[in-house]
Amino acid sequence: MHFRKRPKRFEVALWGGSTLCALAVGLPSRGEDNLTLHFLERYWGTNPISGYIAPIVIDAADNYAAILGKRSLKIKNPVRGAVHIYETLGFKLATSGMVHSYYAKEVKK
């Protein structure tokens, strides 16, 4: 069996019964810098875990980043309507450019 020395990605699927409630995908950087979430989306229909998705995904990503020895957790290009949720979870604007913006927070050790 072959195992990679460096993890290639972070993936989470949250289910409520038979409903796929949310998906998140991220990539760890080389070295100790960060784990970046590139995609976090919830199901917009009737969602049994609505209101809990961001905290669950952020907690899972934070723990995974800590295991990998990363210093920060970043969210790339968050949806404007969700920025206030991320800010309540400890994220702050890290960089903002013409194409990409990042919100970041320190990883809990």
N, C-alpha and C positions, 0 to 999 in steps of 0.2 A: 504494500500500500504506500502511496506517495503523499506526503504532506508538505505544504508550502512553509517556508521559513517566515514569511511575512503575510499576514492576512490581507486578502484582496478587497474585502468589502464588509459592510455592516448591513444586514437585512432584517426587517421585522415585519411580520404580518399579525394583525390583531383580529381575532374572530369573536363574535358574539353569537353563539349558537351556530347556525349555518350561514350567517352574514359576515362577509369580509368587511370589517369595519374600518381598517386603516392599513396602509403600507408605508414603510420608510426604507430608504436606501442611502448609505453613506460610504465614504472611503477614508481609510486612515492614511495620513501622510507618511512619507519615509521619515525616519528619525522620530524624535519625541514631540514634535510640534502639536498636531491636532488630529481629531476625527471630525470630518465634515459631513453633515447631513445634506445631501443634494436633493432629496425628494421626501416629503412627508405629506401624505394626502389621506383625507378621511372620506368615507362614503357619505354622500349628502342626503341619502334617503333616511328612513327610520333607522336610527343607529343606537343600539342598546348601551353603548359605552361613550356616547357623545359627552363631551366635557372632561373626559378622563384620558383621551388619546395623547395629547401633547405631553402631559406629565408622565405617562407610562413610557412613551417612546424616549423622551429625554432622559428618564431615569435609566432605562436599558442602555442607551448610547453612552451616558456618563459612566456607568459601571464598566462597559466594554472598553471605553477609552482609558479608564484607570488600569484595567488589566493589561492593556497594551503599553502603559507607561506614557500616555499622551498628557500634555499640559493643558490643552483647551479643547472645548467642544464648539464647533461652529455650525451655523445654519447658512447655507448659500441661497441667496435670493428668496427670502421668505415672502409669502403672500402678505401684502400690506395689512389686510384685515386681521392677520394672525400675529402681527408684531407685538401688540400689547400683551398677548398671552405669553409669548417668549420672554418679554421683559419681566413679567411677573415671576417667571421661572429662573431669573438671574442673568439673562442675556442682555448685552449692550451692543450698540452699533460698533463694529470693529473697523470696517472699511466700506466705503461707498464709492462706486465708480460709475462710468457711463453704462457699462454692461452688467456688472455684478456687484452685489452688496453682501456683506457678511455680518452676522450677529454672532457674538462669541461669549463664552463664560469659562471660567477656570473649572477644570475637572476636580471633583471631590477625590481626595486621596484616602 
